[in-house]
């Protein structure tokens, strides 16, 4: 059975909760693809978990090792993202097809799906039971529960959890693709990435490239929240103007002053950026597809200080930048939001420079990027607060 590419326009279009509907929409698993890695390279698929690394390259590295392991990463520690949960609940079979195909391609002996307890895991369990009854899968899939933490989905934390250790990031002296679970080559891919892989295996690279841009092809599941009329998860072609992305959620509920793109490790952009393409090339970073709209009645500096405090609390506290640097940054941001002293902006720039590139993982880097973008986009608000004023017209 072949899949009509005219009937499949994307992940959510192909979504099906039960195996019978999934089979009707997507057909059987396309086993035995002679060059899936080559197809993924031609398609230009990049990771949808935030890193944006070429998928074919990861698979090729893992495939060269002995006794590989594959892991579908459904950990969604980012508070503003709900796309992985949505995908696992609405299209668990598409994710599991991608996991099976990745395992076949790299000749893996073990497969895992890493996801939080709750509705998403329940949907996956039901899907696995259906697939077992039909003999749908070539390799057994073990479920591993994620902790409720921001860093639980970081690659080294995922490996630790699968090995039965606390899901905390650690120093990596070797690529996970070469040495991960029990020292074996390990493929860790976000669940959306695997679902995209499953569709490319069925419909081909040319179909995937019909959407998106030449440099960044395909679609991306995007969580829209904040001051929009219909918050939710939407699938949008990469490169869509940011204003058109917001229109998928009914448009702004009120006039906007800024948007947080890419989540808590992302960057603030001003409302004047609505014409910019929603892509790495257009905005610098899109992370795991998160857009939070901030309207003119909200104080961006207070919002940024709250996120900085959250990020400091979520650190693994295993290295100096996380243990000392992030709390110092959060404290300086809170003091600045309360009014503070004129030296605080410069102090924050010094602190972010001190933590960047020195952590055991990328958490300090993401926090530094977020804070610097807040100081740049909300520079007028910083000046107001230093005068004892605020855009909300309340003295803080």
N, C-alpha and C positions, 0 to 999 in steps of 0.2 A: 504494500500500500504506500503510495507516495502522497505527500502533503501538497495541496494547492497553495502556492505562495500568495495567490491573490486573496485567499481567505484568512491568512495569518498576517496581521499587521504589527504584532508586538506581543510582549509578555502577558499583559492583562487581557488582550484579545484572545490569547490561547489558553488563559487560565481555566482550570477545571478542578474541582475538589474531589471528584470520584474518578476511578480508573476508566469506567466505560465512556464517560464524557471526554476524558482526556484522550482516549484512543480515537474517538470519533473526530476530535478537532486536530490532533497532532499525529495520529498514526502510531505504529510500533516504534520501539527504540531502534534507531538505525545502526545496528551493530556492524562491526567490521569495516568501518570507514578506513580506506587505505591510507589516507594522509590527513587526518583530522587536524594535526598540528599545522600542516601547510594551509589548510582551509582557515584556521583561526588567524594565522599570520596574514593571509590575503584579506580576511574580513576586517582586520585592525581592531579586534576586540581587546579592550583593556579592562582591568579589574574594576568592579563597581563597589568595592568596599571602602574606597577613599584614596588608595594609593595610586591607582591608574596605571599599574605596571602591565606591559604587554603579556597577555595570557599565554600565547604560544611559547614564549620564552621560558616561562615557569614550567610548563608541561615538558618541554624539550630537556630542561635540566634534570627534572625528576626522572624522566624516562631513561636517562643514562645511568641511573643508580641501580642498586640491587635491593629487592624486596621493598618497593615503595609503599607509602601510606597516603591515602587521600582523605581530606577533611573538608566538608561543606561548612563554612563558617556563617552561622546565623545569629551570632552574638550582636546585639544592637544596643550597645551601652550608651550611644549618643542619645541624650534625652529628647532631642528635636526630630529624630528620625523614626519612622514607623514603616519604612518600605520593606524591610526584610520580614517583619512580622506579617505584613499584608500579603507578601508573596507566598510565605510558607502556609498561611491559612487558605489562600485562594488557589494556589497552583503548586501544591506539594509534589505532584508527580513530575512536573517539569523540572523542578530542582533535583529530584532523585534521578531522573533520566540523565541530567547533566553530570551528576556524581558518578553514575554507572559508566558513562562514556569516557569520562576523565580517567576512571580506574582502569578501564580496558586499554586506553591509549598508553598509559604509563606502566601497565602490567602490575597494578597494585595488588597486594595480598590482603589488605585491610582497608575498610572504609568507615568513616564516622560522619555523623551530622551533629553539629554543636549548636544548640539553641536553648533559649530560656524556657523554663517550665511554664506551662499555661496553655492557652488555645493553640499557639503555633506548634508546640511539641505534640499536643493531642492530635492535631491534623496530620502531622508526619507519622505518628504511630498508626493512625487509621489507614493512611496511604500504604505504609509498609506491610500491614496485614493484608490489604487487598492485593498487593503485588506478590506477596508470598503465596497466596492462594492461587494465583494465576501463573506462577513461575516466571514472573516478568523480569526479575533481576538476575544478574550473573554473579554478583558478590553480595554477601550479607552486609548490612549497614547497622552499626552500633550507634545508639543515641547517647550523647553526653550533655548534661545540663550546664548551662552557663550561669555564673554568678550575676547578681545585680550590681554591676560596676562598670564604670566608664571604660576601663582598660581591659576588661575581660575578653574583648575580641582582638586585642593586639596579638600578632602572630605567635610570638614566643609564649604568651599567656595561654593561647589555644593549645599549643603543644603540651604545656605543663598540665592543663586540665585533662587532656586525653591520657596523659601518663599517670593520672591520679593524684597530681600535686595541686596546691593552690594556684588558681588562675591569675598569676601575677607576671608581668613582663620581666625579662631578665637579659643580661648581657648576652649578645650573640657574636660568637667568634667565627661562625660559619653560616652560610645561607641555610635557611630551613629546607629549601629545595634540595640541599645536599645532605644535611644532617638535622633531622627533626625528632619525631617520635622514636624513642629508644635508639637514637643515632642513625635512623634510617632516612633516606630521602623522603621528604614529606611535601605534598601539594596541599596548601591551605588556600581555598578560594571562597570568596563571598557567595552566598546562595544566589544572588541575582546574576552574578557572573556565570555560574553553572547553568542557570536557566537560559541565559543568552546562548551559551555553548550548545545546549540541547536544540535550540531552534536553528542555529547556524548549521549543525550537523544534518538537520532535516531539509533546510531551505537553501543553504549555500551562502558563500561570502557575498555574492552580488546582491542577493536579497537583503542582507544585513546592511550593505552600503547604500541602499536606496534612501536611507534616512540618516540624519546627522550631517557632518561635514567631511571633507576629504581627509583632514588630519585627525578628526575625532568622530568616526562613524557610529551609527546606531542610535538607540534610544536609551534613556536613563529613567529609572523610577525616582521620582522627586517628591519629597514631603514638604508641602506648603503649609505654613502656619503663621500665627501672629495676626496682623491686621488685614486679613483677607476674608472675603464673604463666605467661602466654602472650604475651610481647611481640610486637608486630606492628602492622599498619595495619588499622584498622577504620573503617567508615562509620557515623556516629552522627547522629541528628537534633540540630540545635542546640537547646539548652535542656534536654537530658537531664541529670539530676543527675550530678555528677562521680563519685559512687560507682558509679552504674549504668554510666558510661563505663568505669571500671576493671573492672567485672564482665564486659565484653566480652572482656577479656584474662585471664579466669579469676579476677579479684580480686587483692588484695594478696598477695604471697608471705609477707610478714611484717608485723607492725604498723607503721603508717606514722607518721612525724613531720611530713612536709611533702610538697608536690608542686610541681614547676616546671611552670607552665602557659604555653604560648606559645613555648617554646624558649629559646635563650640571650639573646634580646631580650625575654623574657617576664617573668613575676613569680612569686615564690614565694608559695604559700598554705599555711596550716597544714592538718594532717590533719582538723581540725574543719570544713573547708570542703567535705567530701564531699557534703553535702546541697545545695550551691550548684549552680545550673544552669550547664552548660558553654556559656557564651555571653559576649559582650562585656558585656552588661548584668549578668550574674551574677558575673563574675570580673574585669571590667575590661579584660582582653585575652586572646585565645586564639591570637593569631598565626596561624601556618599549621597549627594543629591538632596541637600537641605537648603531651604530658603525660609527665613523668618522675616516677616515684614514689620517694621516699626513705624508707627504713625507719628505725626507732629505733636500729638498730645502726650507723648511718652518721652522720658529722658533717657537718651542713649547711654549717658555716662553711668547712670544708676543700673541700667540693664547690663552693661559691660562689667560693672563691679560685681554684680551678682553672679555672672558666669565665671569670672576670675576666682571668686571665692569657692564656687562649686568645683572648679578644676583643681584648686589647691587641696581640697578635701578628698578628691578622688585619686590623688597620686598614690603610687605604690610605696612611697617613703623608703626606697632602697638605695637612693643615691643623693648626693648633696643638692643638685638642682631641684629635685622634688621635695626633699626633706626640709630644706632651708629657703631655697630660692622662690618657689611658688607661693608659700605662705607670705613671704616678704612682698611679693608682687600683689597678692590679694589685699594685704594690709594697706599698701600704698594706694591701690585703686579705691578702696573703701574710704580712706581719708580724703582723697581727691573728690569723691562724690559728695562727701559731707562739707566740703569747702576747702579745707586743707591750706597748704602753704605753697608759694610760687615755685619752690624747688621740686615739687612732686613729679611733674611731667618729666623733667630731666632725670630724676631718680628712677622712674619707671623705664626709661630708655636704657639706663645703665644696667638695671636688673635684668631686663629681657636679653641684653647682650651677654650677660654673665651666664645665664642658664642655657642659652641656645647652643646646640651641638655638643653638650657635655653630659647629657642624661644617658641612662641605661637603655631608654627607649625614646620615642619621639614625642612623648607627652610634654616635656618642657618646650620643645620647639613649637608645637602647635599652640601652646598657651602664649608663648612670646609673640607669635604671629598675630594671634587674636588681639592681644593687648595693644600692640603697635598700630594695628588697623583702627582700633577704637580711638586712640589718641589722635590719629590723623583725621578720621571722618567726623569726630565730635570735637574738633579743636575749638569751635565757637562755644560749645557747651562747657568745655574745660575752662575757658575764660570767664564764662558766666559764674561757674561754681567758685572760682577763685575770688570773685567779687561778692560771693554770698548769695547769688541768685540761681535760678534754674529755669529751663524752658517751660516747665510746668507752672511757673509763676508762684512757686512756693519756695521760701528761703529754707535751705537745708542746714 
